[in-house]
Amino acid sequence: MKAVQLVNTRIAYSESAFAEMVLWHLSSPLKGSTHSFKYRLAYVMRGECVLRYDNEVGKGDHRHFGKKESAYAFTTPERLIADFQKDIARWNHENSNS
């Protein structure tokens, strides 16, 4: 099976903030992952990536929230996108005065 792109979208939240989501279904898991998906989801505000979920080869599933990096427990693509959107709302709430 060839890799199949499931999502490739950019969502504008304001003039200075947007999200990009790219998700692929692969024929086999990447090194460091236990599932057959490759993804990168990023929230960019004023030209700076402030939130990112990804699973780069060898590093496995993780997220960056501001300057903090932590493991992410991937379950499904739908849950991944929901968690990402929840974190965007959290980021916006916690940083509304910045």
PyMOL commands that place a pseudoatom at each C-alpha (Angstrom):
pseudoatom trace, name=CA, resn=MET, resi=1, chain=A, elem=C, hetatm=0, pos=[0.000, 0.000, 0.000]
pseudoatom trace, name=CA, resn=LYS, resi=2, chain=A, elem=C, hetatm=0, pos=[1.257, 3.459, -0.868]
pseudoatom trace, name=CA, resn=ALA, resi=3, chain=A, elem=C, hetatm=0, pos=[1.108, 6.254, 1.683]
pseudoatom trace, name=CA, resn=VAL, resi=4, chain=A, elem=C, hetatm=0, pos=[-2.256, 8.017, 1.535]
pseudoatom trace, name=CA, resn=GLN, resi=5, chain=A, elem=C, hetatm=0, pos=[-2.622, 11.636, 2.535]
pseudoatom trace, name=CA, resn=LEU, resi=6, chain=A, elem=C, hetatm=0, pos=[-5.737, 11.967, 4.716]
pseudoatom trace, name=CA, resn=VAL, resi=7, chain=A, elem=C, hetatm=0, pos=[-5.503, 15.632, 5.725]
pseudoatom trace, name=CA, resn=ASN, resi=8, chain=A, elem=C, hetatm=0, pos=[-3.665, 18.641, 4.316]
pseudoatom trace, name=CA, resn=THR, resi=9, chain=A, elem=C, hetatm=0, pos=[-5.275, 21.856, 5.451]
pseudoatom trace, name=CA, resn=ARG, resi=10, chain=A, elem=C, hetatm=0, pos=[-4.556, 25.328, 6.723]
pseudoatom trace, name=CA, resn=ILE, resi=11, chain=A, elem=C, hetatm=0, pos=[-7.050, 27.093, 8.990]
pseudoatom trace, name=CA, resn=ALA, resi=12, chain=A, elem=C, hetatm=0, pos=[-6.864, 30.838, 9.608]
pseudoatom trace, name=CA, resn=TYR, resi=13, chain=A, elem=C, hetatm=0, pos=[-7.854, 31.800, 13.151]
pseudoatom trace, name=CA, resn=SER, resi=14, chain=A, elem=C, hetatm=0, pos=[-7.028, 35.490, 12.766]
pseudoatom trace, name=CA, resn=GLU, resi=15, chain=A, elem=C, hetatm=0, pos=[-4.798, 37.761, 10.684]
pseudoatom trace, name=CA, resn=SER, resi=16, chain=A, elem=C, hetatm=0, pos=[-1.846, 36.686, 12.837]
pseudoatom trace, name=CA, resn=ALA, resi=17, chain=A, elem=C, hetatm=0, pos=[-2.672, 33.042, 13.691]
pseudoatom trace, name=CA, resn=PHE, resi=18, chain=A, elem=C, hetatm=0, pos=[-3.230, 29.866, 11.691]
pseudoatom trace, name=CA, resn=ALA, resi=19, chain=A, elem=C, hetatm=0, pos=[-3.063, 26.092, 12.042]
pseudoatom trace, name=CA, resn=GLU, resi=20, chain=A, elem=C, hetatm=0, pos=[-1.628, 23.630, 9.546]
pseudoatom trace, name=CA, resn=MET, resi=21, chain=A, elem=C, hetatm=0, pos=[-2.549, 19.963, 9.718]
pseudoatom trace, name=CA, resn=VAL, resi=22, chain=A, elem=C, hetatm=0, pos=[-0.974, 17.224, 7.627]
pseudoatom trace, name=CA, resn=LEU, resi=23, chain=A, elem=C, hetatm=0, pos=[-1.765, 13.545, 8.226]
pseudoatom trace, name=CA, resn=TRP, resi=24, chain=A, elem=C, hetatm=0, pos=[-0.741, 10.469, 6.244]
pseudoatom trace, name=CA, resn=HIS, resi=25, chain=A, elem=C, hetatm=0, pos=[-1.715, 6.807, 6.524]
pseudoatom trace, name=CA, resn=LEU, resi=26, chain=A, elem=C, hetatm=0, pos=[1.375, 4.668, 5.894]
pseudoatom trace, name=CA, resn=SER, resi=27, chain=A, elem=C, hetatm=0, pos=[1.822, 1.034, 4.976]
pseudoatom trace, name=CA, resn=SER, resi=28, chain=A, elem=C, hetatm=0, pos=[3.829, 0.446, 8.177]
pseudoatom trace, name=CA, resn=PRO, resi=29, chain=A, elem=C, hetatm=0, pos=[4.711, 2.381, 11.332]
pseudoatom trace, name=CA, resn=LEU, resi=30, chain=A, elem=C, hetatm=0, pos=[7.554, 4.866, 11.409]
pseudoatom trace, name=CA, resn=LYS, resi=31, chain=A, elem=C, hetatm=0, pos=[10.544, 4.008, 13.583]
pseudoatom trace, name=CA, resn=GLY, resi=32, chain=A, elem=C, hetatm=0, pos=[9.523, 5.055, 17.103]
pseudoatom trace, name=CA, resn=SER, resi=33, chain=A, elem=C, hetatm=0, pos=[5.758, 4.723, 16.507]
pseudoatom trace, name=CA, resn=THR, resi=34, chain=A, elem=C, hetatm=0, pos=[3.366, 1.813, 17.036]
pseudoatom trace, name=CA, resn=HIS, resi=35, chain=A, elem=C, hetatm=0, pos=[0.737, 2.989, 14.526]
pseudoatom trace, name=CA, resn=SER, resi=36, chain=A, elem=C, hetatm=0, pos=[0.682, 3.558, 10.759]
pseudoatom trace, name=CA, resn=PHE, resi=37, chain=A, elem=C, hetatm=0, pos=[0.203, 7.331, 10.714]
pseudoatom trace, name=CA, resn=LYS, resi=38, chain=A, elem=C, hetatm=0, pos=[2.631, 10.172, 10.059]
pseudoatom trace, name=CA, resn=TYR, resi=39, chain=A, elem=C, hetatm=0, pos=[1.516, 13.639, 11.112]
pseudoatom trace, name=CA, resn=ARG, resi=40, chain=A, elem=C, hetatm=0, pos=[2.465, 17.214, 11.856]
pseudoatom trace, name=CA, resn=LEU, resi=41, chain=A, elem=C, hetatm=0, pos=[0.001, 19.689, 13.273]
pseudoatom trace, name=CA, resn=ALA, resi=42, chain=A, elem=C, hetatm=0, pos=[1.212, 23.204, 13.988]
pseudoatom trace, name=CA, resn=TYR, resi=43, chain=A, elem=C, hetatm=0, pos=[-0.341, 26.347, 15.397]
pseudoatom trace, name=CA, resn=VAL, resi=44, chain=A, elem=C, hetatm=0, pos=[1.513, 29.496, 14.367]
pseudoatom trace, name=CA, resn=MET, resi=45, chain=A, elem=C, hetatm=0, pos=[0.968, 32.871, 15.974]
pseudoatom trace, name=CA, resn=ARG, resi=46, chain=A, elem=C, hetatm=0, pos=[2.695, 36.046, 14.749]
pseudoatom trace, name=CA, resn=GLY, resi=47, chain=A, elem=C, hetatm=0, pos=[5.111, 33.939, 12.702]
pseudoatom trace, name=CA, resn=GLU, resi=48, chain=A, elem=C, hetatm=0, pos=[6.140, 31.674, 15.602]
pseudoatom trace, name=CA, resn=CYS, resi=49, chain=A, elem=C, hetatm=0, pos=[5.123, 28.033, 16.000]
pseudoatom trace, name=CA, resn=VAL, resi=50, chain=A, elem=C, hetatm=0, pos=[3.704, 27.959, 19.546]
pseudoatom trace, name=CA, resn=LEU, resi=51, chain=A, elem=C, hetatm=0, pos=[2.065, 24.513, 19.459]
pseudoatom trace, name=CA, resn=ARG, resi=52, chain=A, elem=C, hetatm=0, pos=[3.007, 21.410, 17.474]
pseudoatom trace, name=CA, resn=TYR, resi=53, chain=A, elem=C, hetatm=0, pos=[2.128, 17.725, 17.455]
pseudoatom trace, name=CA, resn=ASP, resi=54, chain=A, elem=C, hetatm=0, pos=[4.319, 15.415, 15.388]
pseudoatom trace, name=CA, resn=ASN, resi=55, chain=A, elem=C, hetatm=0, pos=[5.945, 12.005, 15.203]
pseudoatom trace, name=CA, resn=GLU, resi=56, chain=A, elem=C, hetatm=0, pos=[9.231, 12.454, 13.419]
pseudoatom trace, name=CA, resn=VAL, resi=57, chain=A, elem=C, hetatm=0, pos=[11.173, 9.302, 12.587]
pseudoatom trace, name=CA, resn=GLY, resi=58, chain=A, elem=C, hetatm=0, pos=[12.893, 7.808, 15.641]
pseudoatom trace, name=CA, resn=LYS, resi=59, chain=A, elem=C, hetatm=0, pos=[11.366, 10.283, 18.102]
pseudoatom trace, name=CA, resn=GLY, resi=60, chain=A, elem=C, hetatm=0, pos=[7.830, 8.935, 18.282]
pseudoatom trace, name=CA, resn=ASP, resi=61, chain=A, elem=C, hetatm=0, pos=[4.626, 10.749, 19.175]
pseudoatom trace, name=CA, resn=HIS, resi=62, chain=A, elem=C, hetatm=0, pos=[5.105, 14.023, 21.020]
pseudoatom trace, name=CA, resn=ARG, resi=63, chain=A, elem=C, hetatm=0, pos=[3.853, 17.578, 21.295]
pseudoatom trace, name=CA, resn=HIS, resi=64, chain=A, elem=C, hetatm=0, pos=[5.426, 20.971, 21.822]
pseudoatom trace, name=CA, resn=PHE, resi=65, chain=A, elem=C, hetatm=0, pos=[3.407, 23.447, 23.897]
pseudoatom trace, name=CA, resn=GLY, resi=66, chain=A, elem=C, hetatm=0, pos=[5.341, 26.697, 23.952]
pseudoatom trace, name=CA, resn=LYS, resi=67, chain=A, elem=C, hetatm=0, pos=[8.902, 25.718, 24.844]
pseudoatom trace, name=CA, resn=LYS, resi=68, chain=A, elem=C, hetatm=0, pos=[7.887, 22.480, 26.602]
pseudoatom trace, name=CA, resn=GLU, resi=69, chain=A, elem=C, hetatm=0, pos=[8.020, 19.112, 24.845]
pseudoatom trace, name=CA, resn=SER, resi=70, chain=A, elem=C, hetatm=0, pos=[6.172, 16.059, 26.143]
pseudoatom trace, name=CA, resn=ALA, resi=71, chain=A, elem=C, hetatm=0, pos=[5.177, 12.594, 24.985]
pseudoatom trace, name=CA, resn=TYR, resi=72, chain=A, elem=C, hetatm=0, pos=[1.798, 12.246, 23.300]
pseudoatom trace, name=CA, resn=ALA, resi=73, chain=A, elem=C, hetatm=0, pos=[-0.316, 9.073, 23.536]
pseudoatom trace, name=CA, resn=PHE, resi=74, chain=A, elem=C, hetatm=0, pos=[-1.655, 8.682, 19.982]
pseudoatom trace, name=CA, resn=THR, resi=75, chain=A, elem=C, hetatm=0, pos=[-4.889, 6.669, 19.711]
pseudoatom trace, name=CA, resn=THR, resi=76, chain=A, elem=C, hetatm=0, pos=[-6.738, 7.730, 16.540]
pseudoatom trace, name=CA, resn=PRO, resi=77, chain=A, elem=C, hetatm=0, pos=[-6.475, 10.511, 13.946]
pseudoatom trace, name=CA, resn=GLU, resi=78, chain=A, elem=C, hetatm=0, pos=[-9.784, 11.927, 15.185]
pseudoatom trace, name=CA, resn=ARG, resi=79, chain=A, elem=C, hetatm=0, pos=[-8.537, 12.099, 18.789]
pseudoatom trace, name=CA, resn=LEU, resi=80, chain=A, elem=C, hetatm=0, pos=[-5.264, 13.675, 17.594]
pseudoatom trace, name=CA, resn=ILE, resi=81, chain=A, elem=C, hetatm=0, pos=[-7.110, 16.498, 15.831]
pseudoatom trace, name=CA, resn=ALA, resi=82, chain=A, elem=C, hetatm=0, pos=[-9.490, 16.985, 18.781]
pseudoatom trace, name=CA, resn=ASP, resi=83, chain=A, elem=C, hetatm=0, pos=[-6.560, 17.183, 21.229]
pseudoatom trace, name=CA, resn=PHE, resi=84, chain=A, elem=C, hetatm=0, pos=[-4.782, 19.655, 18.957]
pseudoatom trace, name=CA, resn=GLN, resi=85, chain=A, elem=C, hetatm=0, pos=[-7.856, 21.882, 18.713]
pseudoatom trace, name=CA, resn=LYS, resi=86, chain=A, elem=C, hetatm=0, pos=[-8.317, 21.712, 22.490]
pseudoatom trace, name=CA, resn=ASP, resi=87, chain=A, elem=C, hetatm=0, pos=[-4.695, 22.821, 22.967]
pseudoatom trace, name=CA, resn=ILE, resi=88, chain=A, elem=C, hetatm=0, pos=[-5.189, 25.715, 20.520]
pseudoatom trace, name=CA, resn=ALA, resi=89, chain=A, elem=C, hetatm=0, pos=[-8.113, 26.914, 22.660]
pseudoatom trace, name=CA, resn=ARG, resi=90, chain=A, elem=C, hetatm=0, pos=[-5.985, 26.480, 25.801]
pseudoatom trace, name=CA, resn=TRP, resi=91, chain=A, elem=C, hetatm=0, pos=[-3.059, 28.368, 24.252]
pseudoatom trace, name=CA, resn=ASN, resi=92, chain=A, elem=C, hetatm=0, pos=[-5.311, 31.230, 23.188]
pseudoatom trace, name=CA, resn=HIS, resi=93, chain=A, elem=C, hetatm=0, pos=[-6.915, 31.408, 26.637]
pseudoatom trace, name=CA, resn=GLU, resi=94, chain=A, elem=C, hetatm=0, pos=[-3.609, 31.323, 28.539]
pseudoatom trace, name=CA, resn=ASN, resi=95, chain=A, elem=C, hetatm=0, pos=[-1.953, 33.843, 26.211]
pseudoatom trace, name=CA, resn=SER, resi=96, chain=A, elem=C, hetatm=0, pos=[-4.812, 36.239, 25.506]
pseudoatom trace, name=CA, resn=ASN, resi=97, chain=A, elem=C, hetatm=0, pos=[-2.878, 39.202, 26.921]
pseudoatom trace, name=CA, resn=SER, resi=98, chain=A, elem=C, hetatm=0, pos=[0.380, 38.576, 25.083]
for i in range(1, 98): cmd.bond("trace and resi %d" % i, "trace and resi %d" % (i + 1))
show_as sticks, trace
zoom trace
